[in-house]
Amino acid sequence: MKDVNILIEALPYIKKFHDKKIMIKYGGHAMIDDDAMASTARDTVLLKYVGMQPLVVHGGGPEISRSMDKLGKEPKFIKGLRVTDEETMEIIKMVLVGKISTNIVSQICYHDGKGIGVSGKDSQLIYAHKKPAHKVRNDETGVEEEIDLGLVGEINCVNTDLLEMFTSNDYIPVIAPVGIAEDGTSLNLNADTAAGEIASAINAEKLIILTDVPGVLRDPSDPDSLIQRIKIDEVPQLIEDGVISGGMIPKIETCVKAIEGGVESCHIIDGRKKHSILLEIFTKNGIGTMIHK
């Protein structure tokens, strides 16, 4: 009866999200642990088989840095953003498109899903422009300095026709966040931002961001202080109060922008927990933080 009750609890959500697009951003533990990646891929395939249209965007920062170390090139960051010269961009493409994307596709196919890997360069899926030089305050000197991150991109538009072609033919697109500029140059894109922009462009029902934290915690040292729901108009105050801080700020800002762009809800969940995607979508309380209107 316990198993039956689980199915009964899931039924309203299966009905509600039938044929809806679900954008999932793979990150954190789900990217670096083989068992976690296999489990996440299987859960993504399950969404497809119960009638949803999942799409995947993945990052790969730690793997890129490891590959750079192996090749004798030191990674350089400014305010958490990777400085990207031409040589670094080649390594990024090699890791994201050549390794991580193919690994995720293999796992999806292993679990009888129709995975297909694409980068933002394929058929101009993600058209972008180079992020202009901008001023950043030096934390040590307090002086503003102008910095140029190199081949780091900001998204102009998304080729939704290509993604529609895949999803309407039962494929699960696995998207590497590499954009293409007007002159054909490859651009390094933030994976969270890319997931949010694509989710808005395709009118996704949900954006789910997998991380290595339970969600937004009122007290970072207390896992039980999870904030389960946040309205977008509550975000500025939570940032001001320091509840949302550090690396969580850009993730939340991505969620807010996605919702303003038409996504119904965004979810920040712990990818270290088994079946976290299923628990967030198919249960009443979920397991992470939901951001909504």
Secondary structure, DSSP 8 states (H G I E B T S, - for coil): -HHHHHHHHHHHHHHHTTT-EEEEEE-THHHH-HHHHHHHHHHHHHHHHTT-EEEEEE--HHHHHHHHHHTT----EETTEE-B-HHHHHHHHHHIIIIIHHHHHHHHHHTT--EEEEETTGGGSEEEEE---EEEE-TTT--EEEE--BSBEEEEEE-HHHHHHHHHTT-EEEEE-EEE-TTS-EEE--HHHHHHHHHHHTT-SEEEEEESSSS-BSSTT-GGGB--EEEGGGHHHHHHTTSS-TTHHHHHHHHHHHHHTT-SEEEEEETTSTTHHHHHHHSSS-SSEEEE-
